[in-house]
Amino acid sequence: MEATVAERGQITLPKAVRDALGLVKGTQLKVELDGSRIILRKNVDDAISRLRGRFKLPAGVSTDDVMRELRGRAPGDPVEP
């Protein structure tokens, strides 16, 4: 796949790449140089920070409860009879 640098330094990422990475308008990318390579990384921290505080647990349910439901009993948890 190829991309061409436009007049103002912009490039268009191929649709297959955008779709594979879930890139949409406004997605932030980290840009790194590695010798003569340009590395673009999806900024996962940004996606997580935008969602922070948007979901609320039901009253009386803790994040530990949710994690146990998803993962099962954690090491050190008491064994229920």
Contacts in CASP RR format, 6 or more apart in sequence:
PFRMAT RR
TARGET T0000
AUTHOR 0000-0000-0000
METHOD contacts of the structure
MODEL  1
MEATVAERGQITLPKAVRDALGLVKGTQLKVELDGSRIILRKNVDDAISR
LRGRFKLPAGVSTDDVMRELRGRAPGDPVEP
1 14 0 8 1.000
1 16 0 8 1.000
1 17 0 8 1.000
3 11 0 8 1.000
3 12 0 8 1.000
3 13 0 8 1.000
3 14 0 8 1.000
4 11 0 8 1.000
4 12 0 8 1.000
5 11 0 8 1.000
6 12 0 8 1.000
13 23 0 8 1.000
13 40 0 8 1.000
17 23 0 8 1.000
18 24 0 8 1.000
21 42 0 8 1.000
22 42 0 8 1.000
23 29 0 8 1.000
23 42 0 8 1.000
27 42 0 8 1.000
27 43 0 8 1.000
27 47 0 8 1.000
28 43 0 8 1.000
28 46 0 8 1.000
29 40 0 8 1.000
29 41 0 8 1.000
29 42 0 8 1.000
29 43 0 8 1.000
30 40 0 8 1.000
30 41 0 8 1.000
30 42 0 8 1.000
30 43 0 8 1.000
31 38 0 8 1.000
31 39 0 8 1.000
31 40 0 8 1.000
32 38 0 8 1.000
32 39 0 8 1.000
32 40 0 8 1.000
32 41 0 8 1.000
33 39 0 8 1.000
57 63 0 8 1.000
57 66 0 8 1.000
67 74 0 8 1.000
68 74 0 8 1.000
68 77 0 8 1.000
73 79 0 8 1.000
END
